[in-house]
Amino acid sequence: MATFTIVLLVIHVIGGFGALISGFIASVTRKGNGRHRGSGRVYFWSMTAVFITAVILGILKENWFLFMVGFFSYYLVVRGYRILYLKQLGRGQKASVIDWAVATTGGIFGLALIGSSLRLLPNSFAPVPLVFGLICVGFATKDVQLFIKGPKEKGHWIFGHIAGMGGGYIATWTAFLVTNITFLPPVMVWLAPTVIGSVCIGYTIFIWKKKLAPRKPAAVATSLHSVL
């Protein structure tokens, strides 16, 4: 069992570093080109390895917070990946069973994290699962509304992709910092990446919304001439 646990930890660490590197490359390359897509695939499968090993390690060590956080972070990545296949929502396309299952799972584990935070009270660490749980439930609720009512914005899938993949990347950095930074209060280390990363994601989505906003037709200057 000890050997198995070590193997899982090695895979977990390799997957985490792979996600950090490939996620960075994907974030700084032009959206839609080959390098962005290639690094995005590496990021997705690296996060898949992180998720599987985190869940198994959480069960083996009876660390249920790690177990739930594993689902939380991977839910964000999967929703960011799946939204690329839902570009035609509202134009006849419907969300698949997989999409509904992903949203439902995300909502369930979000509620579990919120419940975990309530059980931790008055422990100072309680805000961490509360924030993660609220984020998860918020995204799951938004997904369900999107599936039922359709998108309100033309580039909804771009915004969803950035939010989902970016959220997963924040989780990766959080795990890295929590493991290596011990001189700061744990709550600060756990939540600071979420605060900083959320601002970056929000700004990126804002820029993309400006790019995709309908342009007003340029005013055409006309000269009035007398026609005799």
N, C-alpha and C positions, 0 to 999 in steps of 0.2 A: 504493500500500500504506500509506503514511504517513497519508493522509486516512482510509482505512478503519479504521486503528488508532485514530485520534482519535475517529471516530464511535463505535466500540465502547467506548472509554473514557468518552465522554459518556453513552452509554446505561447503562453499568455504574454510573457515579456517580449518575445520576438514579434508577436502580432501587434502588441502595443507600439513598439518602435516603428514597425512597418506602417501602422496607421498614422503615426505622427509625421513621418517623412512623406508618405504618399498624399496625405491630407493637405500638407503644406504645398506640395507641388500643384495639386488640383486647385487650391485656392488662389494661386498666383498666376496660373496660366489662363489663357483666353477660353471662355466657356464655349464648348462645342467642338474645339479642335481635337486632334488625335491625342496629344499629350494630356489634355484635361481628362478625356474619356479613359485613357489607359491608366493614369494615376488614380482616377476615381474608382475603377474596377479593383485595383490593388488595395485601395483604402477600404472598399466594401468587404472584400474577403479577409483582409487583416482584422477588421472589426468583427467579422463572423467568428474568426478564431478566438478573439478576445472574449466574445460573448459566450461561446460554448465552454471555454475553459473556466470563465468566471462563474458560470452556473454550476458546473461540476464541482469546482473548488468550494463554492458556497455551500453546497449540499454536504460534501465530505467534512468540511470544517464547521458545519452548522452555523455558518455566518449568513443569516438570512438577509441582512442588509446588502451584502455583496451580491447575493442572489437576485434581489429585487433591482439593484442598481444595474446589474448586467442586462436585465430586460429593459430597463428604462433607457439606457444609452443605445442599445441595439434597436429599440423601437424607433428612435429618432432617425437612425441611419436608414432603416428599412423604409420608413415613410418617405424620406428624402429620395430614395432610390425608386420606389414604386410610383411616385408622382410623375416620373418621366414617361410612364406608360398610360397616364391619364390626361393627356393634353387635350383630348376632345370631350371632356366632361361638359355637359350642358349643350353639346351638339350631337346628341344621340348616343354617346358612349355612357356606359354604366360601370360603376365600380364592381370589381370581381369579388368572388368569395374570399380570395386571399387578402384583398384590401380591407374588407370588413373584418376579417379575422385579426389582421394587424392592428387596426384601430381599436377593436374590442380588447385585445390583449394589452395594448398600451394603456387603455383606460383602467383595466383591472389592476395592473401593477402600479399605476399612479395612485389609485385609491389605497392600495396596500401600503405604499410609502407614506401617505398621509396618516393612515392608521398607526403606522410605526412611529411617526413623530409624536402622535398623541400619547402613545404608551411611554415614550421617553421623557415626557414632561415630569418634573421641571428641569431635566438635564439640559445643559447648555448646548448640546449637540442636536437637540430636537429640531431647530430650524432647517437643518440640512435635508433630511428626508421630506420635510414639509414643502420646501421650495421645489425639490425634484418632483415630488408627487403632484404639486399644482401645475408645474410645467407639462408633465405627462398627461394629466387629465385635460388641461387646456388644449393641447395639440389633438388629443383623441376626440374631444368635443368638436373642434374645428373640422376634423376629418369627416366625422359623421354628418355635420351640416353640409360640407362640400359634396358628399356622396348623394345626399337627399335633395338639396336645393340647387346644386350646380355652382360653378364659380361666379363670382361677381366681377372678377378682373380678367382681362384677356391673357395676361402672362402669369396666371395663378400657379402654374406648374413650376415656373422659374423661382418664384418666391418660396414655394413649398420645398423645392429642392435645396435652396440655399439655407432655409431655416432648419430642415431636417439634417442634412449633412453637416452643417455648421454646428448644430447642437451636439451631434455625435462627436465631433472633433473637440468641442469644449470638454466633453466627458473624458476623452482620451488625455487631454492635458491635465485635467483635474486628477486623474489617477496617477499620472507621472509626478505631479507636484506633491500630492499627499504622501507618496512613497518617499520622496527625497527631501521635503522641507519639514523640519521638526522644531524650528525655533519660533514659529508663529502659532497663534491659537488655531486649533484644528478647524473650527467653524470658518475662520477667515480663509484658510487654505482651501477648504472644500467649496466655498461659495464665491470667492473672488474671481476665479475663471469664468463662472457663470455670468457675473455682473459685467465683466469686461468683454467677454465674448458676445453677450447679448447686445451690447451697444454696437459692436462691430457688425454683427449680423443685421441689426436694424438699419444701420447706415448703408450697408451694401444693398439691402432690399429697397431702401429709399432711392438710391442711385438708379437701380434697375427700373423702378416705377417711373422715374423721370424719363428714362430712355424710351420706355414703352408707351408713355402717355401720348394720346393723340395730339398731333401738332396742329396748331391753328393755322389756317391758310394765310399766307403772307398777304398783307394788304397791297393791292395792285394800284400803283399810282396811275391815274388817268388824266389826260389833258383834254380839256374841252376846246374844240376848234369849231369855228364857224364854217359851215359848209355852204358855199354859195353856189 
